[in-house]
Amino acid sequence: MDELGPDGYSTIDQKDKDCKYKTVDSSVDQTEREPLKRLEVVSLCYRRLPQLSAADSLRSESHQLIECTLLASVKSGRRPVLVKEWTHGGQEDGRRRKGVTCMVSDGPRHSGGVKEPSHRQTLTPPSPDCTLNPVRRCTVSFSSPSRSGGQNQNQNQSTLVSLMRHQGERHVPALKSEFSLWRTSRASPARPGSCQNNNMAALCRGRHRWKRTNCLRVWTRKLTGKYDYDLVVIGGGSGGLACSKEGTKWGLGGTCVNVGCIPKKLMHQAALLGTAVKDAKKYGWQISGPIWHDWATMAEAIQNHVRSLNWGHRVQLQDKKVKYLNVKGSLVDEHTVKGLSKAGKEMILTAKNIVIATGGRPKYPTNIPGAMEHGISSDDIFWLKKSPGKTLVVGASYVALECAGFLTGIGLDTTVMVRSIALRGFDQQMAGLVTDYMDAYGTKFAWMCVPKRVDKLSSGALQVTWTDTHTGNEHKDTYDSVLWAVGRAPETKALGLDKLGVQLRKETGKIVVGADESTSVPNIYAFGDIGEGRPELTPTAIKAGRFLARRLAGHSTELMNYDNVPTTVFTPLEYGCVGLSEEEAERRHGKDGIEIYHAFYKPLEFSVAERDASQCYLKVICERGGDQKILGLHFTGPNAGEVTQGFAMGFQCGATYSHLLQTVGIHPTCAEELIKVNITKRSGLDATVTGC
């Protein structure tokens, strides 16, 4: 490639007269090309011209002609002039070389034919104090032989136009660029040369169909200022779907639907029904024979429901005119996304704004032999066709406890292996109540234990070896399945974010985002599980995605409020909460700066069934002084999610303890116990609710 002079323009020397191009075998990774010309331009477009006549064609071969139109800014009083014209041709190493003719002018376009190498005149760059004339139109025409002899005018001409932004001359219109033309007779080089980060590249579709690659960094939209889309969303989870749907108002499933909230809640419901069947006898239902559960029936019903939701999402996207592409996306630059299909086909999309909502995937421990080879994840458990049988769940996150809870509930032997504490990040008193209930419910716990290896025996069973960190003793047991629920990793590695300079948190791999979901690179946004410090919750991602779409469309400036987000853990005894945990409230306000009202209660439905209600508990954390603003609310019991959702709105309104007492309850419900709570922890009095 020609070197640029100090004025930003290439200079002419003798080598231009001798430049040649080289044809290589398609198995070779790279094709060598020589630049035909450069010119400062404002914009470029191209169209196919009628086929040349035999009289005008090179060596009597049929040609196809493509005309490129450029808008060039020139100094006052200057006209776009002939920049360069020459042809490549002749014999070399016994191989016939095809001819290429190129010229630039502001008059009639070149009509083809053989041209000898000639002089080159450069366009003098405008000086900072000059007055720019309105852009002039000049034409570049170039032709190449057609192997088909002109039988198919739709065949593509192998011409690659690489457009490179020239920086430094601020007085030149922003769309000003340099471009070079290359010619090769091979169809699809794997790597058409390297480009710098600020390069611009575009593909003129000519004689051959070129494979678009990472090197094609910036497309002709940089010249025209137009993009394929206003918004491209990478990720089809709940947040990505919400963002894309909301975006269409102003101008497919993901983890939650496929392997998260939906199948998890349905399997939790299956477990609750098993408990209800047992309770039914106390209510007079006559049930003959033993109660047993068929995994295959449940799995098929849930999987069919998930598929119906996926189909519904696709229909909604079509109705809202959102284009859905089932490809693996990665970023090329701040306006360009490359998609790769399962068949290996690449596509390029450009957009004014790009949103990343790819979420995360389950992690497997890399330091435990056999963990990945013989284990399953929380993504797998919902799509098993056969019962997992005796199961070891490694981890004590809410995902781990929820999975262990419904596996126990449908009658499977289940053990949870906990390295340290359960439900890290949640209120630890409430976490203890949840695990106590699960233990009484039938789930086994191996506390302070760390797995060392997983081996598959000849019988097909999995032998797990672990260490008790308290005693240092080693233990072994066999299981049918080992479920790893040790956290989720953000889907950032394959997105190409490091090349663009998108800032990531080193410890977590998540994207550092601002209050408006912006990243460190303009026009690129991220939200949901992939955002550093964001709650890994579906409703949060949905709402954040909608707000972001509205802001990008210019119809709102409202930001997502990540404070006081309610959530529920769907364990056998459900746990719902909103606001601060007791530990966090003490850290922020001090132990003497908070007042905690609490109560142990017994749900009415537990009474006739004679079920133990010692873990049914609630507490309201308030500021100790002033109006006693409510800082946190925690509840364990039936339908905890339904209870917590209603009280969550009060947090958005600045609810106080007096507001709680002024609220009239619905009787008899579990929720009414929250508006009657009046015993403080500080008092030391018995907090057990008696009477109505």
ABEGO torsion letter per residue (X at the ends): XBBBBAAGBBBBBAAAAABBBBBBBAABABBBBBBABBBBBABBBBBBBBBBBAAABBGGBBBBBBBBBBBBBBBBGBBBBBABBBBBBEBBGGBBBBBBBBBBBABBBBAEEBBBBBBBBBBBBBBAABBBBBBBBBBBBBBBBBAAGGABAABBBBBBBBBBBBBGBAABBAABBBBBBBBBABABBABBEBBBAABBBBBBBBABBBBBBAABABBAAAAAGBBABABBBBEABAAAAAAAAAAAABXXGEAAAAABAAAAAAAAAAAAAAAAAAAAAAAGBBBBEBBBBBAAAAAAAAAAAAAAAAAAAAAAAAAAGBBBBBBBBBBABAABBBBBBAAGBBBBBBBABBBBBAEBBBBBBAABBGAAAABBBAAAAAABABBAEBBBBBEABAAAAAAAAAAAAAGBBBBBBBABBBGBGBBAAAAAAAAAAAAAAGBBBBBGBBBABBBBBAAGBBBBBBBBAAAGBBBBBBBABBBBBAEBBBBAAAAGAAAAGBBBBAAAGBBBBBAAGBBABBGBBBBEAABBGBBBBAAAAAAAAAAAAAAAAGABABBBBABGBBBBBBBABBBBBBEBBAAAAAAAAEAAABBBBBBBBBBAAAAAAGBBAAABBBBBBBBABEAGBBABBBBBEBGAAAAAAAAAAAAAAGBBAAAAAABBBBOBBAAAAAAABABBAAAGBBABBBEX
